[in-house]
């Protein structure tokens, strides 16, 4: 299915317009806007190394913090860059990604060559682990996996621009596999460096884990360099999600007459309306909660719809056995079934550990269904007239 929209297209063609619409709505709120909000808030937290007053999260009046206002400012600055045109936005994103990858590799090499860490940290178990019962341990483990899934949430980003590829049957699988492997190696390597620099108790509950670990590994000069790399990495992530998100809303606006404005683009190819809509929703999420709350909310929702998207592989094999399949799933049907089983297990225990954020995720899906019902009824009434 070499079309823009990724999960939206898969779910629409497999289960119908209703689930496809809910997927697009969830992408707008939880798939892109909320991760962008979490990343911009984390970016400001890391800026506290250069501007210590931000560590106190000063309030402007009694309703919004200065940190959140700065995060919103960063968000709209990036939107302004991307709204100028596709070429400008892609060029900026490529440059940021290059600095991001080069910076992470430099941290890994620096930790090996110059780091003053402790290898025993990698095998140390927190004393609080032994104080948990079996149910609490499973709930904590399921919740932690949600955060891990959040880190990999961009693995399928190439699918959102499939319609813009010259040979998607060849290039899309390569992009997904190569991109996932690179992220996997960088993620595991960076986490190994963090634990090499600080033990699990020192990192627990910390947003700026990179700063905590780098103080031990490199001293004050290293903290500054690591902070610059992490800030660049966060901006690159926000930029990439700003590019990918509007592709889903574009596909939605093209399919639903009630939202034609989402399918409009400027002469430079930039989907300005979709970018502005995403920016408004992201701004609201920035001021709505803490970083960990937003990440948990995002993670649960993404696991849910990733599971539904993977289930399409099985359903389409049954419904459309003659459909052309240039790329076949390795280990079918065991690999998609294993993914589905693990995802259900994660969601169950994550719900036990963070019920409020998980309920908000399900509520978002419900709201998407209600909007679809309203849109479908309005379209039906219009056609009758």
C-alpha positions, 0 to 999 in steps of 0.5 A, a space after each residue: 500500500 504505497 500511500 501516505 498515512 501508514 497505519 491510517 491506510 492499513 486500518 482503513 483498508 482492513 477494518 473500514 473507515 471508522 477505525 481508520 479515522 480513529 487511527 488518524 485522530 489518535 495520531 493527531 493527538 497521541 501519535 505526534 502532538 503528545 510526543 512532540 510536547 514531551 520532547 519539547 518539555 524535555 528540551 527545556 529541562 536540559 536547558 536548565 544546565 545553561 539557565 539554572 533558574 529553569 530547574 525551579 520551573 518558575 511560574 508566570 502568574 498561577 496557571 502556566 510555567 515559564 518552562 512550558 512557554 519556552 517549550 511552546 516557543 520552540 515548537 512554533 519556531 520549528 513549525 515556522 521552519 517547516 511551513 516555509 516548504 518541504 525542501 527547507 524542512 527536509 534540509 533542516 531535518 537532515 542537518 539536525 539528524 546528522 548532528 544527532 547521530 554524530 553526537 550520540 556516536 561521540 558520546 559512546 566512543 568518549 565513554 569507552 575511551 575517557 569515561 570514569 564509570 563503574 562497570 558493576 552498575 550494569 549488573 546492580 539491582 536496586 534494593 527496592 526491587 526486592 520489596 515489590 510483590 509479584 503483581 507490583 513487579 509485573 505492573 512496574 515492568 509493563 509500565 517501563 516497557 511502555 517507555 521503551 516502546 515510546 523510544 522506538 515510536 518512530 520506527 515506522 516513520 518511513 511508512 508515512 511518506 510511502 507515496 513520495 518514494 520512487 520505488 516504495 516496494 523496494 525502499 520502504 522495507 529497507 528504510 524500516 529495517 535499516 532505520 530500526 537497526 540503527 535506532 536499536 544500536 544507538 539506544 542500547 549503546 546510550 543506555 549502557 553508557 548511562 548505567 556505566 556512569 550512574 547506578 539504577 537508584 541514581 537514575 530512577 525518576 530522573 528526566 535528565 538521565 544524560 546529565 546525571 551519568 555524564 557528571 560522573 563519566 566526564 566531569 563538568 566539561 563533559 556535561 556541557 557537551 552531552 547536554 548539547 548533543 541531547 538537546 540537538 537530539 530532542 530537536 531532531 526528533 521534534 522536527 521529524 515528527 513535525 514532518 511525518 504527522 501532517 501526512 496522516 492528516 492529509 490522507 484523512 482530509 482527502 478521504 473525509 469531505 468534512 475535513 477538506 482543509 487538512 488536505 490543502 498544501 501551500 505552493 511549496 508543498 507544505 501542509 500549512 493547515 495541518 501543521 498549525 492544527 498539530 501545533 495548537 494541540 501540541 501547545 495544549 498538551 505541553 501545559 497539561 501534564 508532566 513529561 512522564 505522564 505524557 509519555 505514558 499516555 502516548 506509549 499506551 496508545 501507540 502500543 494499542 494501534 501498533 497492535 491493530 496495524 500488525 493484525 492487518 497482516 493476518 487479516 489481509 492474508 485471509 481476506 485478500 490472499 491474492 493481493 500482491 505482496 512484494 515484501 513478505 513478513 518473516 516468520 509469518 504467522 508466528 512473528 505477528 502473533 508474538 508481537 500481538 501477545 507481547 503488546 496485550 501483555 504490556 497494555 494489561 500491566 501498564 494499565 495496572 501501573 498507570 490507570 489514569 494515563 491508560 484511561 486517557 488513552 482509551 478516552 482519546 480513541 472513544 472521542 475519535 469514534 464519536 467524531 467519526 460518527 458525527 462526521 458520517 451522519 452529517 455526510 449522510 444527511 448532506 447526501 440525502 438533501 
